[in-house]
Amino acid sequence: MTLRLHFIVNSSRSYSSYLRDEKLREWGLTGQELRPVDSLAQANMVNMFGASGPSKIELKDKAALEKLLRELDAMDDSAAAKKLKQATVISTSLPIPSTKKLQTRIAELGGTVDARNKAEQSSMGNELFAGLKLKREVKDFLIDWAGQDTESLIGIVRFLRALSPEKQAKVSVDTVLMQLSKESGELSPFGLEDPVLKGRTAEAIAVARRAPLAPAAAMLFGKLQTLYKAARLMEIEPNITADQLTDALGLKGRMVNYIKPTAKRIGSDKLKEMVDIAWEFDGVRKSGVPGVEARFEVAIYKLCEAVR
């Protein structure tokens, strides 16, 4: 029999909190308050009304871990189901090797364990989106935006889980960009586009310093590629209509009314140079080399110079 007893071993408090909420959702206890307790005996004590509700135990040091292990070792396996009736989530940030005995004992009693090292944690991107009705392009963007730091996705995942499945399916990359900048208190990455495309270097760098780097780079570089494609199409076919350009580029709404004149103003030669600058920086960013923020400012400077 599987007990509603779950053990989380994770060095990140944010991840532990998220995984705790996910386990409650799995148990059908979404939104319920977790009582902090120090032992399983306390977790399974009932009040005068015969109820106690779900609990959490945080093992802050080795002494607390060993105390809980002694409590479990003293428990007869056959009596565990009767003694551990209340949903309980145990968590710790202690190193995984030091928790092996407790992991094994909890599994023996019918509980569950989620223990992840740094490498396993960095590959959680797709798992975080499980059950969400998002477009593939939105999931791919967020995973690429986070890179190895999947912990940074937790806030946006909580935001998305609060939406109905119908609303999740309508979420666009633009929507998550706005939410990401809102969460961080930074400037929206959308503010970077206009000064860069008009060569206003000082303003562009000021915005770049306060905008979230990854989404700002993704948004700006994606727009540069679209503009370059538009410029080339208009050179190849000078009489191309707005509807034809919209279809060829997969544009939405009235975006063509901005793309067409902007691409024509800058021209394909300059836009090709700008796309090359963008690709060069993107390769550096994804390689994980230090000083990426300063390199982004250099890229912004080069883009502003190229557009003039």
PyMOL commands that set and color helices and strands:
alter all, ss='L'
color gray80, all
select helices_A, chain A and resi 13-26+40-43+62-73+77-83+96-108+118-122+125-128+136-146+150-161+165-170+173-184+189-197+201-210+213-236+242-249+256-266+268-287+292-307
alter helices_A, ss='H'
color red, helices_A
select strands_A, chain A and resi 5-9+35-36+55-59+88-92+112-115
alter strands_A, ss='S'
color yellow, strands_A
deselect
rebuild
show_as cartoon
